Amino acid sequence: MKLYFQIQGMGYEISSSIDPNSRVGEIEVNGVRYLASFLQRGPKEYVIELNGSRFRAFVERFPDKAMVLVNGYPYEVESKAPSSKAPKYSPQVGYKEELTPLMPSLVVKILKKEGDLVKGGEPLIVVSAMKMEYTLKAPYGGRVKKVNTRVGAKVNPGDILVEIERTEEGGWKES
């Protein structure tokens, strides 16, 4: 199922394969996939984890929109049919972000090295957790600034495995 939203006037196409029982799976936002988990802490409070980055959100619903407070920042969210008028969100060039595992894991493969250009959704590291392997993918295009792990390393949520710096030559994965 695909959902279409406008957040602060920018268009987002979102689809997910989240298991309703475990609330863990993948979510795709404008063609970029993220490993995700969701935990509802109260009627309006949620804890969301995307590729190891944790966010706390409070949601206030209205008939035509919702106001969402994420880590202290307010966003106006409207459910919309797809529109070519709303510009699609694309991250800012020069912005740095890190990649961490969703749960305690063992590094199985490192697929990129420092200096490599990557596109959004491109596999970076394979880790093993609970007898399953999963791939940590680049959330956006850019250059691998630093790899902070090695094959065989035990890693935990919050451990920064890869740092990516957004660059124009890295490009963006478009849906």
C-alpha positions as a printed Julia matrix, in Angstrom:
175×3 Matrix{Float64}:
   0.0     0.0    0.0
   1.3     3.45  -0.9
   0.44    6.56   1.03
   0.92   10.11  -0.2
   1.59   13.0    2.15
   2.53   16.63   2.05
   4.77   17.65   4.92
   5.53   21.35   5.16
   4.47   21.6    1.46
   6.84   18.88   0.19
   5.5    15.69  -1.45
   6.23   12.25   0.04
   5.3     8.83  -1.32
   5.52    6.25   1.47
   5.11    2.48   1.36
   5.97   -0.07   4.03
   6.38   -3.75   4.76
   6.09   -3.4    8.53
   5.02   -6.58  10.35
   1.9    -5.58  12.35
   2.83   -7.89  15.24
   6.5    -7.02  15.71
   6.19   -3.51  14.21
   9.56   -4.02  12.5
  10.29   -4.06   8.77
  11.13   -1.74   5.89
   9.65    1.59   4.95
  10.27    3.31   1.62
  10.12    7.09   1.35
  10.32    8.56  -2.17
  12.19    5.46  -3.36
  14.72    5.24  -0.5
  14.38    2.24   1.83
  14.91    2.32   5.58
  14.93   -0.42   8.2
  12.22    0.71  10.61
  10.58   -0.07  13.92
   7.62    1.62  15.61
   6.56    1.58  19.24
   3.42    3.32  20.47
   4.0     4.61  24.0
   0.64    6.27  24.51
  -2.41    7.47  22.57
  -0.36   10.25  20.94
   3.27    9.25  21.61
   5.48    7.09  19.36
   9.11    6.0   19.27
  10.3     5.51  15.67
  13.66    4.06  14.64
  14.93    4.42  11.06
  18.27    2.78  10.15
  19.28    2.99  13.79
  18.36    6.64  14.33
  15.69    7.01  17.02
  12.97    9.67  16.98
  10.29   10.53  19.52
   7.04   11.76  18.0
   3.79   13.18  19.32
   0.8    13.25  16.97
  -2.29   15.44  17.22
  -4.91   14.51  14.6
  -7.43   16.91  13.07
 -10.11   16.18  10.42
  -8.0    17.46   7.48
  -4.41   17.18   8.78
  -2.16   16.23  11.68
   0.41   18.14  13.63
   3.46   16.03  14.45
   6.18   17.0   16.89
   9.4    15.03  16.15
  12.32   15.49  18.55
  10.95   18.94  19.36
  10.36   20.09  15.75
   6.74   20.68  14.6
   5.47   19.42  11.2
   2.11   19.84   9.51
   1.13   16.6    7.73
  -1.68   16.25   5.19
  -2.78   13.05   3.46
  -2.91   13.86  -0.25
  -3.43   12.15  -3.57
  -0.24   12.09  -5.66
   0.35   15.43  -7.29
   2.94   16.68  -9.72
   2.45   20.17  -8.22
   4.01   19.35  -4.84
   7.81   19.21  -5.1
   9.34   15.95  -3.88
  11.56   16.17  -0.85
  15.28   15.87  -1.54
  17.87   16.2    1.23
  20.3    19.1    1.43
  23.78   18.83  -0.07
  26.57   18.91   2.53
  24.45   17.34   5.29
  26.2    14.52   7.22
  24.4    11.53   8.73
  25.54    8.26  10.31
  24.39    4.67   9.84
  23.82    2.41  12.87
  22.29   -1.06  13.34
  18.69   -1.53  14.5
  19.64   -4.15  17.13
  22.81   -5.77  18.56
  24.49   -7.38  15.52
  27.63   -8.89  14.07
  29.22   -7.26  11.0
  29.29   -9.87   8.18
  30.38   -7.8    5.13
  31.49   -4.25   4.41
  30.45   -3.38   0.86
  31.83    0.17   0.52
  35.03    1.9    1.58
  35.91    5.47   2.55
  35.68    7.82  -0.42
  33.17    5.71  -2.4
  30.2     7.5   -3.94
  26.85    5.89  -3.11
  23.27    6.4   -4.22
  20.26    6.33  -1.89
  19.23    2.74  -1.2
  22.63    1.3   -2.14
  23.82   -1.51   0.21
  26.69   -0.51   2.55
  27.07   -3.15   5.27
  25.6    -6.6    5.93
  25.02   -7.48   9.59
  23.65  -10.57  11.33
  21.22  -10.43  14.25
  19.07  -13.18  15.75
  20.24  -15.67  13.08
  19.1   -13.33  10.26
  21.17  -11.15   7.97
  20.04   -7.7    6.95
  21.64   -5.0    4.87
  22.14   -1.44   6.04
  21.57    0.8    3.03
  22.47    4.39   2.28
  19.5     6.59   3.19
  20.55    9.07   0.46
  23.27    9.68  -2.1
  26.66   10.97  -1.09
  30.27   10.04  -0.33
  31.31    7.53   2.35
  33.2     9.77   4.76
  34.24    7.11   7.26
  33.77    3.39   7.98
  33.97    2.83  11.75
  33.79   -0.97  11.91
  35.36   -4.18  10.64
  34.1    -7.62   9.6
  33.44   -9.71  12.73
  32.83   -6.7   15.0
  29.96   -6.82  17.5
  27.92   -3.63  17.1
  24.95   -2.1   18.9
  22.24    0.46  18.15
  23.84    3.89  18.34
  27.24    2.62  17.17
  28.09    4.69  14.11
  29.15    2.16  11.47
  29.31    4.43   8.43
  29.28    8.2    8.05
  27.95    9.57   4.75
  28.26   13.14   3.58
  25.69   14.27   1.04
  27.25   15.51  -2.19
  25.88   16.52  -5.57
  27.91   13.83  -7.38
  26.39   11.15  -5.1
  23.03   11.82  -6.64
  19.61   10.9   -5.33
  17.63    7.75  -5.9
  14.37    8.75  -7.53
  11.25    6.61  -7.58
